[in-house]
Each structure stands twice: as C-alpha cells, then as structure tokens.
C-alpha cells in the first residue's frame, strides 16, 4: 500500500485472486467501461476491488498508502 501511495498507483485488486486466470479476463472485459470511468474520474493514488458484479470499494490513498482523510466543511 505504501508503494502504491508513494508512486501514484491506480490499482484494482481481484478479491478472489486464487481463481484461475481464465476467469479473470471476462471480469476485466465485462467491466472495462466502468474501469475506464474510475481511471478518468479518480485522482491517483487509489485502490479498488473488481468483482464479477463490477468495481466496489475504491479507496483513495495518501502518499503513505493510508486512506486519504476527508476534510469536513464547516459553515460560517
């Protein structure tokens, strides 16, 4: 995670990575439009999980590979 943060990585994990690679290719093909949308709309670094149902759990990271803090806006 630290290397991803330090190098502005944009990474998608396959949560079921113990499955045969023959099963991974269809996931990428079926979700390619959604992958491109995330790549163009999210600032690096980030990690996301890719499942047969699409992308879920995209987490934006800081330079140290930790979740980026969300700044709370206060009203004045």
PDB file of N, CA, C and O in Angstrom:
ATOM      1  N   UNK A   1       0.834  -1.185   0.000  1.00  0.00           N
ATOM      2  CA  UNK A   1       0.000   0.000   0.000  1.00  0.00           C
ATOM      3  C   UNK A   1       0.881   1.252   0.000  1.00  0.00           C
ATOM      4  O   UNK A   1       0.575   2.240  -0.668  1.00  0.00           O
ATOM      5  N   UNK A   2       1.975   1.195   0.757  1.00  0.00           N
ATOM      6  CA  UNK A   2       2.863   2.345   0.811  1.00  0.00           C
ATOM      7  C   UNK A   2       3.460   2.628  -0.570  1.00  0.00           C
ATOM      8  O   UNK A   2       3.553   3.788  -0.971  1.00  0.00           O
ATOM      9  N   UNK A   3       3.861   1.596  -1.294  1.00  0.00           N
ATOM     10  CA  UNK A   3       4.420   1.773  -2.635  1.00  0.00           C
ATOM     11  C   UNK A   3       3.379   2.346  -3.597  1.00  0.00           C
ATOM     12  O   UNK A   3       3.713   3.164  -4.453  1.00  0.00           O
ATOM     13  N   UNK A   4       2.131   1.926  -3.463  1.00  0.00           N
ATOM     14  CA  UNK A   4       1.063   2.460  -4.313  1.00  0.00           C
ATOM     15  C   UNK A   4       0.892   3.946  -4.038  1.00  0.00           C
ATOM     16  O   UNK A   4       0.798   4.745  -4.970  1.00  0.00           O
ATOM     17  N   UNK A   5       0.851   4.322  -2.757  1.00  0.00           N
ATOM     18  CA  UNK A   5       0.694   5.726  -2.397  1.00  0.00           C
ATOM     19  C   UNK A   5       1.865   6.577  -2.835  1.00  0.00           C
ATOM     20  O   UNK A   5       1.675   7.674  -3.360  1.00  0.00           O
ATOM     21  N   UNK A   6       3.066   6.087  -2.626  1.00  0.00           N
ATOM     22  CA  UNK A   6       4.263   6.857  -2.950  1.00  0.00           C
ATOM     23  C   UNK A   6       4.472   7.031  -4.449  1.00  0.00           C
ATOM     24  O   UNK A   6       5.152   7.964  -4.876  1.00  0.00           O
ATOM     25  N   UNK A   7       3.898   6.149  -5.243  1.00  0.00           N
ATOM     26  CA  UNK A   7       4.124   6.176  -6.686  1.00  0.00           C
ATOM     27  C   UNK A   7       2.879   6.512  -7.500  1.00  0.00           C
ATOM     28  O   UNK A   7       2.819   6.228  -8.696  1.00  0.00           O
ATOM     29  N   UNK A   8       1.877   7.122  -6.844  1.00  0.00           N
ATOM     30  CA  UNK A   8       0.630   7.492  -7.529  1.00  0.00           C
ATOM     31  C   UNK A   8       0.018   6.322  -8.296  1.00  0.00           C
ATOM     32  O   UNK A   8      -0.406   6.469  -9.442  1.00  0.00           O
ATOM     33  N   UNK A   9      -0.022   5.164  -7.651  1.00  0.00           N
ATOM     34  CA  UNK A   9      -0.570   3.980  -8.285  1.00  0.00           C
ATOM     35  C   UNK A   9      -2.088   4.035  -8.397  1.00  0.00           C
ATOM     36  O   UNK A   9      -2.773   4.640  -7.573  1.00  0.00           O
ATOM     37  N   UNK A  10      -2.582   3.396  -9.421  1.00  0.00           N
ATOM     38  CA  UNK A  10      -4.022   3.187  -9.615  1.00  0.00           C
ATOM     39  C   UNK A  10      -4.185   1.684  -9.811  1.00  0.00           C
ATOM     40  O   UNK A  10      -3.905   1.151 -10.884  1.00  0.00           O
ATOM     41  N   UNK A  11      -4.644   1.008  -8.751  1.00  0.00           N
ATOM     42  CA  UNK A  11      -4.603  -0.449  -8.705  1.00  0.00           C
ATOM     43  C   UNK A  11      -5.996  -1.022  -8.468  1.00  0.00           C
ATOM     44  O   UNK A  11      -6.759  -0.520  -7.642  1.00  0.00           O
ATOM     45  N   UNK A  12      -6.310  -2.075  -9.204  1.00  0.00           N
ATOM     46  CA  UNK A  12      -7.531  -2.835  -8.974  1.00  0.00           C
ATOM     47  C   UNK A  12      -7.134  -4.229  -8.510  1.00  0.00           C
ATOM     48  O   UNK A  12      -6.335  -4.906  -9.157  1.00  0.00           O
ATOM     49  N   UNK A  13      -7.696  -4.648  -7.391  1.00  0.00           N
ATOM     50  CA  UNK A  13      -7.459  -5.981  -6.853  1.00  0.00           C
ATOM     51  C   UNK A  13      -8.615  -6.885  -7.230  1.00  0.00           C
ATOM     52  O   UNK A  13      -9.756  -6.445  -7.366  1.00  0.00           O
ATOM     53  N   UNK A  14      -8.299  -8.143  -7.394  1.00  0.00           N
ATOM     54  CA  UNK A  14      -9.320  -9.165  -7.595  1.00  0.00           C
ATOM     55  C   UNK A  14      -9.474  -9.896  -6.276  1.00  0.00           C
ATOM     56  O   UNK A  14      -8.568 -10.630  -5.880  1.00  0.00           O
ATOM     57  N   UNK A  15     -10.599  -9.721  -5.575  1.00  0.00           N
ATOM     58  CA  UNK A  15     -10.743 -10.329  -4.258  1.00  0.00           C
ATOM     59  C   UNK A  15     -10.668 -11.848  -4.286  1.00  0.00           C
ATOM     60  O   UNK A  15     -10.304 -12.465  -3.284  1.00  0.00           O
ATOM     61  N   UNK A  16     -11.001 -12.452  -5.398  1.00  0.00           N
ATOM     62  CA  UNK A  16     -10.939 -13.913  -5.500  1.00  0.00           C
ATOM     63  C   UNK A  16      -9.724 -14.299  -6.332  1.00  0.00           C
ATOM     64  O   UNK A  16      -9.848 -15.024  -7.320  1.00  0.00           O
ATOM     65  N   UNK A  17      -8.539 -13.811  -5.933  1.00  0.00           N
ATOM     66  CA  UNK A  17      -7.346 -13.985  -6.747  1.00  0.00           C
ATOM     67  C   UNK A  17      -6.807 -15.409  -6.776  1.00  0.00           C
ATOM     68  O   UNK A  17      -5.826 -15.675  -7.470  1.00  0.00           O
ATOM     69  N   UNK A  18      -7.413 -16.316  -6.052  1.00  0.00           N
ATOM     70  CA  UNK A  18      -6.968 -17.703  -6.099  1.00  0.00           C
ATOM     71  C   UNK A  18      -7.658 -18.475  -7.223  1.00  0.00           C
ATOM     72  O   UNK A  18      -7.406 -19.665  -7.416  1.00  0.00           O
ATOM     73  N   UNK A  19      -8.528 -17.788  -7.957  1.00  0.00           N
ATOM     74  CA  UNK A  19      -9.221 -18.439  -9.069  1.00  0.00           C
ATOM     75  C   UNK A  19      -8.310 -18.463 -10.293  1.00  0.00           C
ATOM     76  O   UNK A  19      -7.326 -17.727 -10.364  1.00  0.00           O
ATOM     77  N   UNK A  20      -8.642 -19.291 -11.222  1.00  0.00           N
ATOM     78  CA  UNK A  20      -7.905 -19.451 -12.459  1.00  0.00           C
ATOM     79  C   UNK A  20      -7.929 -18.151 -13.274  1.00  0.00           C
ATOM     80  O   UNK A  20      -8.982 -17.522 -13.379  1.00  0.00           O
ATOM     81  N   UNK A  21      -6.793 -17.732 -13.855  1.00  0.00           N
ATOM     82  CA  UNK A  21      -6.764 -16.517 -14.674  1.00  0.00           C
ATOM     83  C   UNK A  21      -7.771 -16.522 -15.820  1.00  0.00           C
ATOM     84  O   UNK A  21      -8.169 -15.458 -16.295  1.00  0.00           O
ATOM     85  N   UNK A  22      -8.188 -17.699 -16.267  1.00  0.00           N
ATOM     86  CA  UNK A  22      -9.196 -17.770 -17.325  1.00  0.00           C
ATOM     87  C   UNK A  22     -10.488 -17.099 -16.858  1.00  0.00           C
ATOM     88  O   UNK A  22     -11.261 -16.607 -17.681  1.00  0.00           O
ATOM     89  N   UNK A  23     -10.728 -17.075 -15.549  1.00  0.00           N
ATOM     90  CA  UNK A  23     -11.932 -16.445 -15.009  1.00  0.00           C
ATOM     91  C   UNK A  23     -11.745 -14.932 -14.843  1.00  0.00           C
ATOM     92  O   UNK A  23     -12.730 -14.197 -14.780  1.00  0.00           O
ATOM     93  N   UNK A  24     -10.490 -14.456 -14.771  1.00  0.00           N
ATOM     94  CA  UNK A  24     -10.246 -13.027 -14.569  1.00  0.00           C
ATOM     95  C   UNK A  24     -10.523 -12.221 -15.829  1.00  0.00           C
ATOM     96  O   UNK A  24     -11.095 -11.134 -15.757  1.00  0.00           O
ATOM     97  N   UNK A  25     -10.126 -12.740 -16.975  1.00  0.00           N
ATOM     98  CA  UNK A  25     -10.266 -11.994 -18.228  1.00  0.00           C
ATOM     99  C   UNK A  25     -11.709 -11.540 -18.472  1.00  0.00           C
ATOM    100  O   UNK A  25     -11.917 -10.372 -18.799  1.00  0.00           O
ATOM    101  N   UNK A  26     -12.703 -12.406 -18.328  1.00  0.00           N
ATOM    102  CA  UNK A  26     -14.077 -11.940 -18.531  1.00  0.00           C
ATOM    103  C   UNK A  26     -14.483 -10.811 -17.573  1.00  0.00           C
ATOM    104  O   UNK A  26     -15.263  -9.935 -17.945  1.00  0.00           O
ATOM    105  N   UNK A  27     -13.950 -10.831 -16.328  1.00  0.00           N
ATOM    106  CA  UNK A  27     -14.275  -9.756 -15.376  1.00  0.00           C
ATOM    107  C   UNK A  27     -13.769  -8.416 -15.900  1.00  0.00           C
ATOM    108  O   UNK A  27     -14.473  -7.408 -15.835  1.00  0.00           O
ATOM    109  N   UNK A  28     -12.540  -8.414 -16.421  1.00  0.00           N
ATOM    110  CA  UNK A  28     -11.995  -7.176 -16.965  1.00  0.00           C
ATOM    111  C   UNK A  28     -12.769  -6.722 -18.195  1.00  0.00           C
ATOM    112  O   UNK A  28     -13.092  -5.542 -18.331  1.00  0.00           O
ATOM    113  N   UNK A  29     -13.063  -7.654 -19.084  1.00  0.00           N
ATOM    114  CA  UNK A  29     -13.776  -7.313 -20.317  1.00  0.00           C
ATOM    115  C   UNK A  29     -15.174  -6.784 -20.011  1.00  0.00           C
ATOM    116  O   UNK A  29     -15.580  -5.757 -20.554  1.00  0.00           O
ATOM    117  N   UNK A  30     -15.914  -7.478 -19.144  1.00  0.00           N
ATOM    118  CA  UNK A  30     -17.282  -7.077 -18.820  1.00  0.00           C
ATOM    119  C   UNK A  30     -17.347  -5.737 -18.100  1.00  0.00           C
ATOM    120  O   UNK A  30     -18.341  -5.019 -18.212  1.00  0.00           O
ATOM    121  N   UNK A  31     -16.300  -5.399 -17.366  1.00  0.00           N
ATOM    122  CA  UNK A  31     -16.311  -4.173 -16.564  1.00  0.00           C
ATOM    123  C   UNK A  31     -15.391  -3.091 -17.116  1.00  0.00           C
ATOM    124  O   UNK A  31     -15.104  -2.119 -16.417  1.00  0.00           O
ATOM    125  N   UNK A  32     -14.917  -3.239 -18.371  1.00  0.00           N
ATOM    126  CA  UNK A  32     -13.948  -2.301 -18.920  1.00  0.00           C
ATOM    127  C   UNK A  32     -14.469  -0.862 -18.925  1.00  0.00           C
ATOM    128  O   UNK A  32     -13.713   0.054 -18.600  1.00  0.00           O
ATOM    129  N   UNK A  33     -15.721  -0.638 -19.279  1.00  0.00           N
ATOM    130  CA  UNK A  33     -16.270   0.728 -19.287  1.00  0.00           C
ATOM    131  C   UNK A  33     -16.231   1.330 -17.890  1.00  0.00           C
ATOM    132  O   UNK A  33     -15.889   2.502 -17.733  1.00  0.00           O
ATOM    133  N   UNK A  34     -16.575   0.550 -16.878  1.00  0.00           N
ATOM    134  CA  UNK A  34     -16.554   1.036 -15.501  1.00  0.00           C
ATOM    135  C   UNK A  34     -15.115   1.280 -15.036  1.00  0.00           C
ATOM    136  O   UNK A  34     -14.859   2.243 -14.313  1.00  0.00           O
ATOM    137  N   UNK A  35     -14.185   0.431 -15.437  1.00  0.00           N
ATOM    138  CA  UNK A  35     -12.773   0.617 -15.091  1.00  0.00           C
ATOM    139  C   UNK A  35     -12.274   1.930 -15.682  1.00  0.00           C
ATOM    140  O   UNK A  35     -11.629   2.714 -14.985  1.00  0.00           O
ATOM    141  N   UNK A  36     -12.559   2.179 -16.947  1.00  0.00           N
ATOM    142  CA  UNK A  36     -12.125   3.426 -17.589  1.00  0.00           C
ATOM    143  C   UNK A  36     -12.734   4.643 -16.910  1.00  0.00           C
ATOM    144  O   UNK A  36     -12.075   5.672 -16.764  1.00  0.00           O
ATOM    145  N   UNK A  37     -13.989   4.528 -16.497  1.00  0.00           N
ATOM    146  CA  UNK A  37     -14.663   5.636 -15.812  1.00  0.00           C
ATOM    147  C   UNK A  37     -13.962   5.952 -14.493  1.00  0.00           C
ATOM    148  O   UNK A  37     -13.739   7.121 -14.180  1.00  0.00           O
ATOM    149  N   UNK A  38     -13.613   4.932 -13.720  1.00  0.00           N
ATOM    150  CA  UNK A  38     -12.912   5.144 -12.454  1.00  0.00           C
ATOM    151  C   UNK A  38     -11.520   5.727 -12.710  1.00  0.00           C
ATOM    152  O   UNK A  38     -11.094   6.644 -12.008  1.00  0.00           O
ATOM    153  N   UNK A  39     -10.815   5.202 -13.707  1.00  0.00           N
ATOM    154  CA  UNK A  39      -9.479   5.705 -14.009  1.00  0.00           C
ATOM    155  C   UNK A  39      -9.498   7.185 -14.397  1.00  0.00           C
ATOM    156  O   UNK A  39      -8.572   7.927 -14.068  1.00  0.00           O
ATOM    157  N   UNK A  40     -10.544   7.608 -15.092  1.00  0.00           N
ATOM    158  CA  UNK A  40     -10.599   9.007 -15.533  1.00  0.00           C
ATOM    159  C   UNK A  40     -11.195   9.947 -14.489  1.00  0.00           C
ATOM    160  O   UNK A  40     -11.007  11.160 -14.574  1.00  0.00           O
ATOM    161  N   UNK A  41     -11.910   9.403 -13.510  1.00  0.00           N
ATOM    162  CA  UNK A  41     -12.584  10.282 -12.550  1.00  0.00           C
ATOM    163  C   UNK A  41     -11.922  10.327 -11.181  1.00  0.00           C
ATOM    164  O   UNK A  41     -12.234  11.210 -10.382  1.00  0.00           O
ATOM    165  N   UNK A  42     -11.031   9.415 -10.896  1.00  0.00           N
ATOM    166  CA  UNK A  42     -10.373   9.369  -9.585  1.00  0.00           C
ATOM    167  C   UNK A  42      -8.926   9.802  -9.720  1.00  0.00           C
ATOM    168  O   UNK A  42      -8.225   9.415 -10.655  1.00  0.00           O
ATOM    169  N   UNK A  43      -8.497  10.610  -8.770  1.00  0.00           N
ATOM    170  CA  UNK A  43      -7.114  11.046  -8.737  1.00  0.00           C
ATOM    171  C   UNK A  43      -6.269   9.964  -8.060  1.00  0.00           C
ATOM    172  O   UNK A  43      -6.670   9.392  -7.046  1.00  0.00           O
ATOM    173  N   UNK A  44      -5.105   9.694  -8.630  1.00  0.00           N
ATOM    174  CA  UNK A  44      -4.183   8.727  -8.034  1.00  0.00           C
ATOM    175  C   UNK A  44      -3.586   9.327  -6.771  1.00  0.00           C
ATOM    176  O   UNK A  44      -3.462  10.547  -6.668  1.00  0.00           O
ATOM    177  N   UNK A  45      -3.221   8.507  -5.828  1.00  0.00           N
ATOM    178  CA  UNK A  45      -3.265   7.050  -5.798  1.00  0.00           C
ATOM    179  C   UNK A  45      -4.597   6.528  -5.262  1.00  0.00           C
ATOM    180  O   UNK A  45      -5.258   7.173  -4.447  1.00  0.00           O
ATOM    181  N   UNK A  46      -4.968   5.341  -5.745  1.00  0.00           N
ATOM    182  CA  UNK A  46      -6.153   4.680  -5.218  1.00  0.00           C
ATOM    183  C   UNK A  46      -6.056   3.182  -5.447  1.00  0.00           C
ATOM    184  O   UNK A  46      -5.267   2.712  -6.267  1.00  0.00           O
ATOM    185  N   UNK A  47      -6.866   2.446  -4.712  1.00  0.00           N
ATOM    186  CA  UNK A  47      -7.037   1.014  -4.917  1.00  0.00           C
ATOM    187  C   UNK A  47      -8.527   0.727  -4.978  1.00  0.00           C
ATOM    188  O   UNK A  47      -9.324   1.377  -4.301  1.00  0.00           O
ATOM    189  N   UNK A  48      -8.891  -0.235  -5.782  1.00  0.00           N
ATOM    190  CA  UNK A  48     -10.282  -0.644  -5.890  1.00  0.00           C
ATOM    191  C   UNK A  48     -10.349  -2.149  -6.038  1.00  0.00           C
ATOM    192  O   UNK A  48      -9.373  -2.796  -6.418  1.00  0.00           O
ATOM    193  N   UNK A  49     -11.492  -2.687  -5.740  1.00  0.00           N
ATOM    194  CA  UNK A  49     -11.693  -4.130  -5.882  1.00  0.00           C
ATOM    195  C   UNK A  49     -12.597  -4.372  -7.082  1.00  0.00           C
ATOM    196  O   UNK A  49     -13.585  -3.668  -7.286  1.00  0.00           O
ATOM    197  N   UNK A  50     -12.246  -5.367  -7.860  1.00  0.00           N
ATOM    198  CA  UNK A  50     -13.018  -5.728  -9.036  1.00  0.00           C
ATOM    199  C   UNK A  50     -13.646  -7.092  -8.800  1.00  0.00           C
ATOM    200  O   UNK A  50     -12.961  -8.064  -8.482  1.00  0.00           O
ATOM    201  N   UNK A  51     -14.956  -7.144  -8.959  1.00  0.00           N
ATOM    202  CA  UNK A  51     -15.674  -8.408  -8.788  1.00  0.00           C
ATOM    203  C   UNK A  51     -16.461  -8.685 -10.059  1.00  0.00           C
ATOM    204  O   UNK A  51     -16.523  -7.824 -10.937  1.00  0.00           O
ATOM    205  N   UNK A  52     -17.057  -9.852 -10.181  1.00  0.00           N
ATOM    206  CA  UNK A  52     -17.882 -10.126 -11.360  1.00  0.00           C
ATOM    207  C   UNK A  52     -19.031  -9.125 -11.516  1.00  0.00           C
ATOM    208  O   UNK A  52     -19.544  -8.940 -12.620  1.00  0.00           O
ATOM    209  N   UNK A  53     -19.435  -8.484 -10.426  1.00  0.00           N
ATOM    210  CA  UNK A  53     -20.534  -7.516 -10.475  1.00  0.00           C
ATOM    211  C   UNK A  53     -20.062  -6.091 -10.703  1.00  0.00           C
ATOM    212  O   UNK A  53     -20.885  -5.177 -10.738  1.00  0.00           O
ATOM    213  N   UNK A  54     -18.784  -5.876 -10.857  1.00  0.00           N
ATOM    214  CA  UNK A  54     -18.267  -4.538 -11.100  1.00  0.00           C
ATOM    215  C   UNK A  54     -17.255  -4.103 -10.060  1.00  0.00           C
ATOM    216  O   UNK A  54     -16.768  -4.907  -9.265  1.00  0.00           O
ATOM    217  N   UNK A  55     -16.949  -2.819 -10.082  1.00  0.00           N
ATOM    218  CA  UNK A  55     -15.971  -2.249  -9.171  1.00  0.00           C
ATOM    219  C   UNK A  55     -16.678  -1.810  -7.904  1.00  0.00           C
ATOM    220  O   UNK A  55     -17.762  -1.230  -7.951  1.00  0.00           O
ATOM    221  N   UNK A  56     -16.057  -2.092  -6.778  1.00  0.00           N
ATOM    222  CA  UNK A  56     -16.607  -1.644  -5.498  1.00  0.00           C
ATOM    223  C   UNK A  56     -15.454  -1.392  -4.537  1.00  0.00           C
ATOM    224  O   UNK A  56     -14.382  -1.982  -4.671  1.00  0.00           O
ATOM    225  N   UNK A  57     -15.673  -0.542  -3.603  1.00  0.00           N
ATOM    226  CA  UNK A  57     -14.691  -0.296  -2.567  1.00  0.00           C
ATOM    227  C   UNK A  57     -13.467   0.479  -3.011  1.00  0.00           C
ATOM    228  O   UNK A  57     -12.367   0.175  -2.549  1.00  0.00           O
ATOM    229  N   UNK A  58     -13.603   1.481  -3.899  1.00  0.00           N
ATOM    230  CA  UNK A  58     -12.461   2.286  -4.303  1.00  0.00           C
ATOM    231  C   UNK A  58     -12.041   3.158  -3.123  1.00  0.00           C
ATOM    232  O   UNK A  58     -12.852   3.884  -2.548  1.00  0.00           O
ATOM    233  N   UNK A  59     -10.757   3.072  -2.774  1.00  0.00           N
ATOM    234  CA  UNK A  59     -10.211   3.837  -1.640  1.00  0.00           C
ATOM    235  C   UNK A  59      -9.117   4.761  -2.144  1.00  0.00           C
ATOM    236  O   UNK A  59      -8.151   4.311  -2.761  1.00  0.00           O
ATOM    237  N   UNK A  60      -9.268   6.045  -1.882  1.00  0.00           N
ATOM    238  CA  UNK A  60      -8.216   6.992  -2.222  1.00  0.00           C
ATOM    239  C   UNK A  60      -7.169   6.949  -1.119  1.00  0.00           C
ATOM    240  O   UNK A  60      -7.499   6.877   0.065  1.00  0.00           O
ATOM    241  N   UNK A  61      -5.893   6.994  -1.524  1.00  0.00           N
ATOM    242  CA  UNK A  61      -4.789   6.854  -0.583  1.00  0.00           C
ATOM    243  C   UNK A  61      -3.951   8.127  -0.525  1.00  0.00           C
ATOM    244  O   UNK A  61      -3.951   8.929  -1.458  1.00  0.00           O
ATOM    245  N   UNK A  62      -3.242   8.298   0.583  1.00  0.00           N
ATOM    246  CA  UNK A  62      -2.277   9.389   0.677  1.00  0.00           C
ATOM    247  C   UNK A  62      -0.906   8.853   0.259  1.00  0.00           C
ATOM    248  O   UNK A  62      -0.790   7.702  -0.161  1.00  0.00           O
ATOM    249  N   UNK A  63       0.120   9.678   0.373  1.00  0.00           N
ATOM    250  CA  UNK A  63       1.466   9.290  -0.048  1.00  0.00           C
ATOM    251  C   UNK A  63       2.032   8.122   0.748  1.00  0.00           C
ATOM    252  O   UNK A  63       2.966   7.457   0.299  1.00  0.00           O
ATOM    253  N   UNK A  64       1.473   7.870   1.926  1.00  0.00           N
ATOM    254  CA  UNK A  64       1.968   6.793   2.796  1.00  0.00           C
ATOM    255  C   UNK A  64       1.152   5.513   2.660  1.00  0.00           C
ATOM    256  O   UNK A  64       1.371   4.566   3.416  1.00  0.00           O
ATOM    257  N   UNK A  65       0.216   5.463   1.713  1.00  0.00           N
ATOM    258  CA  UNK A  65      -0.587   4.278   1.493  1.00  0.00           C
ATOM    259  C   UNK A  65      -1.743   4.108   2.452  1.00  0.00           C
ATOM    260  O   UNK A  65      -2.354   3.041   2.506  1.00  0.00           O
ATOM    261  N   UNK A  66      -2.050   5.150   3.211  1.00  0.00           N
ATOM    262  CA  UNK A  66      -3.197   5.104   4.138  1.00  0.00           C
ATOM    263  C   UNK A  66      -4.389   5.784   3.483  1.00  0.00           C
ATOM    264  O   UNK A  66      -4.238   6.561   2.541  1.00  0.00           O
ATOM    265  N   UNK A  67      -5.579   5.478   3.997  1.00  0.00           N
ATOM    266  CA  UNK A  67      -6.782   6.124   3.469  1.00  0.00           C
ATOM    267  C   UNK A  67      -6.649   7.630   3.575  1.00  0.00           C
ATOM    268  O   UNK A  67      -6.240   8.169   4.603  1.00  0.00           O
ATOM    269  N   UNK A  68      -7.007   8.302   2.477  1.00  0.00           N
ATOM    270  CA  UNK A  68      -6.950   9.754   2.469  1.00  0.00           C
ATOM    271  C   UNK A  68      -8.031  10.287   3.391  1.00  0.00           C
ATOM    272  O   UNK A  68      -9.172   9.828   3.351  1.00  0.00           O
ATOM    273  N   UNK A  69      -7.673  11.249   4.216  1.00  0.00           N
ATOM    274  CA  UNK A  69      -8.641  11.852   5.151  1.00  0.00           C
ATOM    275  C   UNK A  69      -9.589  12.751   4.388  1.00  0.00           C
ATOM    276  O   UNK A  69      -9.180  13.515   3.514  1.00  0.00           O
ATOM    277  N   UNK A  70     -10.839  12.650   4.726  1.00  0.00           N
ATOM    278  CA  UNK A  70     -11.851  13.538   4.162  1.00  0.00           C
ATOM    279  C   UNK A  70     -11.912  14.785   5.042  1.00  0.00           C
ATOM    280  O   UNK A  70     -12.021  14.695   6.265  1.00  0.00           O
ATOM    281  N   UNK A  71     -11.840  15.932   4.407  1.00  0.00           N
ATOM    282  CA  UNK A  71     -11.929  17.184   5.155  1.00  0.00           C
ATOM    283  C   UNK A  71     -13.384  17.557   5.371  1.00  0.00           C
ATOM    284  O   UNK A  71     -14.181  17.561   4.433  1.00  0.00           O
ATOM    285  N   UNK A  72     -13.716  17.864   6.589  1.00  0.00           N
ATOM    286  CA  UNK A  72     -15.087  18.288   6.889  1.00  0.00           C
ATOM    287  C   UNK A  72     -15.195  19.773   6.638  1.00  0.00           C
ATOM    288  O   UNK A  72     -14.335  20.556   7.041  1.00  0.00           O
ATOM    289  N   UNK A  73     -16.259  20.141   5.970  1.00  0.00           N
ATOM    290  CA  UNK A  73     -16.502  21.553   5.713  1.00  0.00           C
ATOM    291  C   UNK A  73     -17.365  22.131   6.830  1.00  0.00           C
ATOM    292  O   UNK A  73     -18.364  21.529   7.226  1.00  0.00           O
ATOM    293  N   UNK A  74     -16.987  23.265   7.321  1.00  0.00           N
ATOM    294  CA  UNK A  74     -17.763  23.906   8.369  1.00  0.00           C
ATOM    295  C   UNK A  74     -18.452  25.128   7.799  1.00  0.00           C
ATOM    296  O   UNK A  74     -17.914  25.819   6.933  1.00  0.00           O
ATOM    297  N   UNK A  75     -19.616  25.376   8.285  1.00  0.00           N
ATOM    298  CA  UNK A  75     -20.378  26.547   7.849  1.00  0.00           C
ATOM    299  C   UNK A  75     -20.016  27.724   8.722  1.00  0.00           C
ATOM    300  O   UNK A  75     -19.801  27.584   9.926  1.00  0.00           O
ATOM    301  N   UNK A  76     -19.952  28.878   8.103  1.00  0.00           N
ATOM    302  CA  UNK A  76     -19.692  30.103   8.865  1.00  0.00           C
ATOM    303  C   UNK A  76     -20.833  31.061   8.743  1.00  0.00           C
ATOM    304  O   UNK A  76     -20.790  32.148   9.319  1.00  0.00           O
TER     305      UNK A  76
END
